Amino acid sequence: ITQIKYSNFSGVDGPRDYTEFPAQILEHWAGAPEMLETYALHYETGEVIPAELIAKMREASNHNQGFRTTEFIAASLLDLNWHNLTHDEAMAITDAREFETATLAKYGLIDEIEPRYRSQYFSHIFAGGYSSGYYAYLWSEILDADGFTAFLEKGDIWDKELAAKLKKWVYESGGLRPADELYRNFRGSDPTIEPLLRIRGFETDETEG
């Protein structure tokens, strides 16, 4: 799809906290009722998945979201703290568990929730290209939730005009312009956190309004 000549700037590559967005936004269509009715059919009868079952699935998806969100943020904070160490500070650490405990205590993490990954096997941040960038997954979720909400606001998840903007400014443009500018050209505004809060079941007076 890319229209960019040079491979280093083509495709959907960009800042680490943007690169997950183009893929993640597509997941919203996979679970949309309008999409499910085209492929979620009973294997024997061919009956389309009932709307009541879709509603139950959506409600169930919010189960334990508080835990899941917090354990992810804890891992992200751990990542940032590791990579804020100087060389000498890092070399002086002999107990990774002790460093984790002290780090997360600063943020008031309760005993019942631990970070998603322990330092010894947190390969994303030491060997997976996400050094100081594990938070990017959650930031990309803010982008994809906000981006898909644009289609919901249109009242049509297949809206052709908006889909054309998504194609042009996200999938075709690569590194043509700064990522935040590309997003605004597609969405028409900066992303907000409210759509993600709604999706995760964290409605507040502000998100409901």
Disulfide bonds with the S-S distance in Angstrom:
none
